[in-house]
């Protein structure tokens, strides 16, 4: 079976072998014409730049002029005489721009080509993949096509495309509306494959390099969480909240999330979110610890914000949230510390009466709009029972300038790790989900 069939990987080679990277990329190009167009455009730009520098004369077709209806793809092939088009372009894919001194010419060396893409009999692209440019041998860019010398036109200059450019283009492509469905999925899978096995090729190895692009920032945060987490089961992505989070393993707080906010002026910020007691059972577990409010609020001195987070849930679904005025936050916390028996499941009429009591004590606020919400999700429904969830949040804001500066100095991971430990310090428990 053809190794460029999606279901036929190299089982005899390590997943981190460069041949598997080549194969994966060719699979993307084979299934995504948009990706192929971008790649070809990169190669042509590189050729034009080298052509101008060396004063060579040649021409290459625009993509729309190519015979892309008769495309063929090959990898790890030695005998190419029957698959080469009338023109041949040699392309090096590597981690950084590599300076090639010699012209591309026909060679007699024994060769096994990483990849070949042929547009019918019109043009063939010969790919040489070197994930680390210091492994590049310049003669490898000159193909052994001596037998075809009278039939082909060999482009005398090379094209160089970097993996960072390729990955950035693919990332931009799937964040647009130009691709969807299986095409989008296969590109996304390839980017995940690179993240997992060739992270040094990424263009977003720090936040500043992401150029404030929302999609690239998300991928950088994913890499950060992957580096911080003890294993892959300790972190995830919440699709509804659009937030990466750690699984703590604690009864009092299940997740620690990092929210991202994009502003109108193309700026962004993060917020480290620790929502204690986010479910009824978590609330019970937390307040059983009898942690005084002073232990929580002292974190404000280190830049943390506190907010009450009282809400009602039913069958694992949060239904309605209530605000607590700032001046009553201590009263709110102390009330639930002293009334842990009220953290329970209540019937509808009991809950309606209880909400009135909490409002009278200024522990929650109920305005006209909130009253309409109560009628909509509690009173006028068939739900019989509801869960009381008196949680609270510890929130730490991180502006973009701080995050980018720390990340460019390779300090952001440790900074984030320290803040997570600080936010969880009120539990006095060993943190096992971080490295």
C-alpha positions as CSV (number, residue, x, y, z in Angstrom):
1,X,0.0,0.0,0.0
2,X,1.2,3.6,-0.8
3,X,2.7,5.1,2.4
4,X,0.9,8.3,1.6
5,X,-2.4,6.6,2.2
6,X,-3.6,8.2,5.4
7,X,-3.9,4.8,7.1
8,X,-0.4,3.5,6.2
9,X,2.3,5.1,8.4
10,X,5.9,4.0,8.8
11,X,5.6,1.4,11.5
12,X,9.3,0.6,11.4
13,X,10.4,4.2,12.2
14,X,10.0,6.3,15.3
15,X,7.2,8.8,15.3
16,X,9.8,11.5,15.7
17,X,11.8,10.3,12.7
18,X,12.0,13.1,10.0
19,X,10.5,10.7,7.4
20,X,7.3,10.5,9.4
21,X,7.2,14.3,9.4
22,X,7.7,14.4,5.6
23,X,5.0,11.8,5.2
24,X,2.5,13.6,7.4
25,X,3.1,16.9,5.5
26,X,2.6,15.2,2.1
27,X,-0.6,13.7,3.4
28,X,-1.8,17.2,4.2
29,X,-0.9,18.5,0.8
30,X,-2.5,15.5,-0.8
31,X,-5.8,16.1,0.9
32,X,-5.8,19.9,1.1
33,X,-5.5,21.8,-2.2
34,X,-5.5,25.1,-0.2
35,X,-2.4,23.9,1.7
36,X,-0.7,22.9,-1.5
37,X,-1.4,26.4,-3.0
38,X,0.2,28.0,0.1
39,X,3.2,25.8,-0.1
40,X,3.8,26.3,-3.8
41,X,3.5,30.1,-3.3
42,X,6.2,29.9,-0.6
43,X,8.5,28.0,-2.9
44,X,8.0,30.4,-5.8
45,X,8.7,33.5,-3.6
46,X,11.9,31.8,-2.5
47,X,12.9,31.0,-6.1
48,X,12.3,34.6,-7.2
49,X,14.4,36.0,-4.4
50,X,17.3,33.6,-5.3
51,X,16.8,34.3,-9.0
52,X,17.2,38.0,-8.4
53,X,20.3,37.5,-6.2
54,X,22.1,35.1,-8.7
55,X,20.9,36.8,-11.9
56,X,19.5,33.6,-13.3
57,X,16.9,33.4,-16.1
58,X,14.0,31.0,-15.8
59,X,10.2,31.0,-15.4
60,X,7.8,29.1,-13.2
61,X,4.0,28.9,-13.7
62,X,1.4,30.3,-11.4
63,X,-0.5,27.7,-9.5
64,X,-3.6,28.3,-11.7
65,X,-1.6,27.4,-14.7
66,X,-0.5,24.0,-13.3
67,X,-2.0,20.6,-14.2
68,X,-3.2,20.1,-10.6
69,X,-5.9,17.7,-11.9
70,X,-3.2,15.1,-12.5
71,X,-1.3,15.4,-9.3
72,X,0.8,12.6,-8.0
73,X,2.6,12.3,-4.6
74,X,5.5,10.0,-3.7
75,X,7.8,9.6,-0.8
76,X,11.1,7.8,-0.1
77,X,11.5,6.9,-3.8
78,X,14.8,6.3,-5.7
79,X,13.8,5.6,-9.3
80,X,11.8,8.6,-10.4
81,X,12.2,8.4,-14.2
82,X,8.6,7.6,-14.8
83,X,7.1,10.3,-12.5
84,X,9.1,13.4,-13.3
85,X,7.6,16.3,-15.3
86,X,9.2,18.4,-18.0
87,X,10.4,21.0,-15.4
88,X,11.9,20.2,-12.0
89,X,12.2,22.4,-8.9
90,X,14.3,21.4,-5.9
91,X,12.9,22.5,-2.5
92,X,14.6,22.3,0.9
93,X,12.3,22.4,3.9
94,X,14.2,23.1,7.1
95,X,14.1,25.0,10.4
96,X,15.7,28.2,9.2
97,X,16.9,29.8,6.1
98,X,19.9,27.8,4.7
99,X,22.5,29.6,2.5
100,X,23.1,27.5,-0.6
101,X,26.3,28.5,-2.5
102,X,26.1,26.3,-5.6
103,X,23.6,26.3,-8.4
104,X,21.2,23.3,-8.7
105,X,22.5,20.9,-11.4
106,X,22.0,17.3,-12.4
107,X,23.9,14.9,-10.2
108,X,25.1,11.3,-10.6
109,X,24.9,10.6,-6.8
110,X,22.8,7.8,-5.5
111,X,19.6,9.4,-4.1
112,X,16.4,8.5,-2.3
113,X,14.0,11.5,-2.4
114,X,12.0,12.5,0.7
115,X,9.1,13.6,-1.4
116,X,8.0,14.2,-5.0
117,X,5.0,16.1,-6.1
118,X,4.3,16.1,-9.9
119,X,1.7,18.2,-11.7
120,X,1.2,15.7,-14.6
121,X,4.0,16.0,-17.1
122,X,4.3,19.7,-16.5
123,X,6.3,20.3,-13.3
124,X,7.8,18.2,-10.5
125,X,8.7,19.4,-7.0
126,X,11.5,17.4,-5.4
127,X,11.4,17.9,-1.6
128,X,14.3,17.5,0.8
129,X,13.3,17.7,4.4
130,X,15.9,18.6,7.0
131,X,14.1,19.6,10.3
132,X,17.5,20.8,11.6
133,X,19.4,22.8,9.0
134,X,22.9,21.8,10.3
135,X,22.2,18.3,8.9
136,X,21.9,19.6,5.4
137,X,24.3,18.5,2.7
138,X,24.2,21.0,-0.2
139,X,24.6,18.4,-2.9
140,X,21.4,16.7,-1.7
141,X,19.5,19.5,-3.5
142,X,20.8,18.5,-6.9
143,X,18.8,15.5,-8.1
144,X,20.1,12.5,-9.9
145,X,18.2,12.9,-13.2
146,X,21.1,12.4,-15.6
147,X,19.1,9.8,-17.6
148,X,16.4,12.5,-18.2
149,X,18.8,15.4,-19.0
150,X,17.4,15.8,-22.5
151,X,13.8,15.6,-21.5
152,X,13.7,18.0,-18.5
153,X,14.3,21.6,-17.7
154,X,16.0,21.7,-14.2
155,X,15.4,25.0,-12.4
156,X,19.0,26.2,-11.6
157,X,18.2,27.7,-8.2
158,X,16.7,26.1,-5.1
159,X,13.7,27.0,-3.1
160,X,13.8,27.1,0.7
161,X,10.7,27.0,2.9
162,X,11.0,26.9,6.6
163,X,8.8,24.8,8.8
164,X,7.9,27.9,10.8
165,X,6.5,29.5,7.7
166,X,4.6,26.4,6.7
167,X,3.1,26.0,10.2
168,X,2.2,29.6,10.5
169,X,0.4,29.5,7.1
170,X,-1.4,26.3,8.0
171,X,-2.4,27.8,11.3
172,X,-3.8,31.0,9.6
173,X,-5.6,28.8,7.1
174,X,-7.6,26.8,9.6
175,X,-8.4,29.9,11.7
176,X,-10.0,31.4,8.6
177,X,-13.2,30.3,6.9
178,X,-11.4,29.1,3.8
179,X,-11.3,25.4,4.9
180,X,-13.8,23.3,6.8
181,X,-14.8,19.7,7.5
182,X,-12.3,17.0,6.9
183,X,-9.8,19.3,5.2
184,X,-9.7,21.5,8.3
185,X,-9.5,18.5,10.6
186,X,-6.5,16.9,8.8
187,X,-4.6,20.2,8.9
188,X,-5.4,20.5,12.6
189,X,-4.3,16.9,13.2
190,X,-1.0,17.7,11.5
191,X,-0.4,20.8,13.6
192,X,-1.1,18.6,16.7
193,X,1.4,16.0,15.4
194,X,4.1,18.7,15.1
195,X,3.3,20.1,18.6
196,X,3.7,16.6,20.1
197,X,6.8,15.4,18.2
198,X,8.6,18.4,16.6
199,X,7.8,21.3,18.9
200,X,11.1,23.1,18.0
201,X,9.7,23.8,14.5
202,X,6.8,25.9,15.8
203,X,6.7,29.6,15.0
204,X,5.0,30.2,18.4
205,X,7.5,29.0,20.9
206,X,6.9,32.2,22.8
207,X,4.0,34.6,23.0
208,X,5.7,37.5,21.4
209,X,6.3,35.5,18.2
210,X,2.5,34.9,18.0
211,X,2.1,38.5,16.8
212,X,-1.1,38.7,18.9
213,X,-2.9,36.3,16.6
214,X,-5.6,34.6,18.7
215,X,-5.2,31.2,17.2
216,X,-1.4,31.1,17.6
217,X,-1.8,32.3,21.2
218,X,-4.1,29.4,21.9
219,X,-1.5,27.0,20.4
220,X,1.2,28.5,22.5
221,X,-0.9,28.2,25.7
222,X,-1.6,24.5,24.8
223,X,2.2,23.9,24.6
224,X,2.7,25.7,27.9
225,X,0.1,23.5,29.6
226,X,1.6,20.4,28.0
227,X,5.0,21.4,29.4
228,X,3.6,22.1,32.9
229,X,1.3,19.2,33.3
230,X,2.5,16.0,34.9
231,X,1.0,14.0,32.0
232,X,-1.5,14.5,29.2
233,X,-4.4,13.5,31.4
234,X,-3.8,16.4,33.7
235,X,-4.9,19.1,31.3
236,X,-7.5,19.7,28.6
237,X,-9.5,22.3,26.7
238,X,-13.1,23.4,27.5
239,X,-14.7,24.0,24.1
240,X,-17.7,25.9,25.6
241,X,-15.6,28.2,27.7
242,X,-12.7,28.2,25.1
243,X,-10.3,27.8,28.0
244,X,-7.4,25.5,28.7
245,X,-7.4,24.0,32.1
246,X,-5.6,21.7,34.5
247,X,-7.3,18.8,36.3
248,X,-6.3,19.3,40.0
249,X,-7.5,16.0,41.4
250,X,-8.9,17.9,44.5
251,X,-12.4,17.6,45.8
252,X,-12.7,21.3,46.6
253,X,-11.8,22.6,43.1
254,X,-11.6,20.4,40.0
255,X,-10.1,22.7,37.5
256,X,-7.6,25.6,37.2
257,X,-8.2,27.5,34.0
258,X,-6.4,30.3,32.0
259,X,-8.9,32.6,30.3
260,X,-7.9,34.6,27.3
261,X,-9.6,37.9,26.4
262,X,-9.1,39.7,23.1
263,X,-9.6,43.5,23.1
264,X,-10.8,45.8,20.3
265,X,-7.3,47.3,19.9
266,X,-5.8,43.9,19.0
267,X,-4.4,43.6,22.6
268,X,-5.2,40.7,24.8
269,X,-4.9,39.5,28.4
270,X,-5.0,36.4,30.5
271,X,-6.8,35.6,33.7
272,X,-5.8,32.6,35.9
273,X,-9.1,31.3,37.3
274,X,-9.6,29.2,40.4
275,X,-13.3,28.6,41.1
276,X,-13.6,26.9,44.4
277,X,-16.8,25.1,45.2
278,X,-18.1,25.2,41.6
279,X,-20.5,22.3,42.3
280,X,-22.5,21.3,45.3
281,X,-20.1,18.6,46.3
282,X,-17.1,20.8,45.8
283,X,-18.7,23.4,48.0
284,X,-19.3,20.9,50.7
285,X,-15.7,19.7,50.5
286,X,-14.3,23.1,50.6
287,X,-16.2,24.6,53.6
288,X,-15.6,21.4,55.6
289,X,-11.9,22.5,55.7
290,X,-13.0,25.6,57.9
291,X,-10.5,27.9,56.0
292,X,-11.0,31.4,57.4
293,X,-11.8,34.3,55.0
294,X,-8.5,36.0,56.1
295,X,-6.5,33.2,54.5
296,X,-8.3,33.7,51.2
297,X,-8.4,37.5,51.1
298,X,-4.7,37.9,52.0
299,X,-3.9,36.8,48.4
300,X,-5.2,40.2,47.3
301,X,-1.8,41.5,48.5
302,X,-0.2,39.4,45.7
303,X,-2.5,40.7,43.0
304,X,-5.4,38.2,43.3
305,X,-9.0,39.3,42.9
306,X,-11.8,37.6,44.9
307,X,-15.4,37.3,43.8
308,X,-18.4,35.4,45.2
309,X,-19.8,32.8,42.8
310,X,-23.2,31.6,44.1
311,X,-25.2,29.6,41.6
312,X,-27.9,27.0,41.2
313,X,-27.4,23.8,39.3
314,X,-29.4,20.8,38.3
315,X,-28.2,17.4,37.0
316,X,-24.7,18.7,36.3
317,X,-25.9,21.8,34.5
318,X,-25.4,25.3,36.0
319,X,-28.7,27.2,35.6
320,X,-28.4,30.7,37.1
321,X,-25.7,32.8,38.8
322,X,-26.1,35.6,41.4
323,X,-23.8,38.5,42.2
324,X,-22.8,39.5,45.7
325,X,-22.0,43.2,46.4
326,X,-18.3,43.7,47.3
327,X,-19.1,45.0,50.8
328,X,-20.9,41.7,51.6
329,X,-18.3,39.3,50.3
330,X,-17.0,38.5,53.8
331,X,-20.6,38.0,55.1
332,X,-21.2,35.6,52.1
333,X,-18.1,33.5,52.8
334,X,-18.7,33.4,56.6
335,X,-22.4,32.5,56.1
336,X,-21.5,29.4,54.2
337,X,-18.7,28.5,56.5
338,X,-21.3,28.5,59.4
339,X,-24.2,27.0,57.5
340,X,-22.7,24.1,55.7
341,X,-25.9,22.1,56.2
342,X,-27.6,24.5,53.7
343,X,-25.3,23.3,50.9
344,X,-27.7,20.8,49.8
345,X,-30.4,19.8,47.2
346,X,-33.7,21.7,47.6
347,X,-37.1,21.3,46.2
348,X,-38.5,24.1,44.0
349,X,-40.7,25.9,46.6
350,X,-38.0,25.6,49.3
351,X,-35.4,27.1,47.0
352,X,-37.6,30.0,46.0
353,X,-38.1,30.9,49.7
354,X,-34.5,30.4,50.5
355,X,-33.4,32.7,47.7
356,X,-35.5,35.4,49.4
357,X,-33.7,34.8,52.7
358,X,-30.3,35.1,51.0
359,X,-31.4,38.3,49.3
360,X,-32.6,39.8,52.6
361,X,-29.2,39.0,54.2
362,X,-27.5,40.8,51.2
363,X,-25.7,37.6,50.3
364,X,-27.0,37.7,46.7
365,X,-28.5,40.4,44.5
366,X,-31.8,40.0,42.7
367,X,-32.9,42.8,40.4
368,X,-35.8,42.8,37.9
369,X,-33.8,41.0,35.2
370,X,-32.5,38.3,37.7
371,X,-36.1,37.8,38.8
372,X,-37.1,37.0,35.2
373,X,-34.3,34.5,35.1
374,X,-35.5,32.8,38.2
375,X,-39.0,32.5,36.7
376,X,-37.6,31.2,33.5
377,X,-35.1,28.5,34.7
378,X,-36.6,27.6,38.1
379,X,-40.3,28.5,38.5
380,X,-41.6,27.8,35.0
381,X,-39.9,24.5,34.5
382,X,-40.5,20.8,35.3
383,X,-37.4,20.5,37.4
384,X,-38.3,19.3,40.9
385,X,-35.0,19.7,42.7
386,X,-32.0,22.1,42.6
387,X,-28.5,22.1,43.9
388,X,-27.1,24.9,46.0
389,X,-23.5,25.9,44.9
390,X,-22.0,28.6,47.1
391,X,-18.6,28.9,45.4
392,X,-16.1,31.7,45.0
393,X,-13.4,32.6,42.6
394,X,-9.7,33.5,43.0
395,X,-8.7,35.4,39.8
396,X,-5.2,36.6,38.8
397,X,-5.0,39.0,35.8
398,X,-1.9,38.9,33.5
399,X,-1.6,41.6,30.8
400,X,-0.1,40.8,27.4
401,X,3.1,42.8,27.9
402,X,3.9,40.9,31.1
403,X,3.2,37.6,29.6
404,X,5.2,38.3,26.4
405,X,8.2,39.6,28.3
406,X,8.3,36.7,30.7
407,X,7.8,34.2,27.8
408,X,10.6,35.7,25.7
409,X,12.9,35.2,28.7
410,X,11.7,31.6,29.2
411,X,10.2,32.6,32.6
412,X,6.5,32.5,31.9
413,X,6.1,28.7,32.6
414,X,7.6,29.0,36.1
415,X,5.7,32.2,36.7
416,X,2.4,30.5,35.8
417,X,3.3,27.5,37.9
418,X,4.1,29.7,40.9
419,X,0.8,31.5,40.7
420,X,-1.2,28.3,40.4
421,X,0.5,27.0,43.5
422,X,-0.1,30.3,45.3
423,X,-3.8,30.2,44.4
424,X,-4.1,26.7,45.7
425,X,-2.0,27.3,48.8
426,X,-5.1,27.9,51.0
427,X,-5.8,24.1,50.8
428,X,-2.4,23.2,52.2
429,X,-2.3,20.2,49.9
430,X,0.4,18.6,47.8
431,X,0.1,19.6,44.1
432,X,0.6,16.5,42.0
433,X,-0.8,17.6,38.6
434,X,2.2,19.8,37.8
435,X,5.8,18.7,37.0
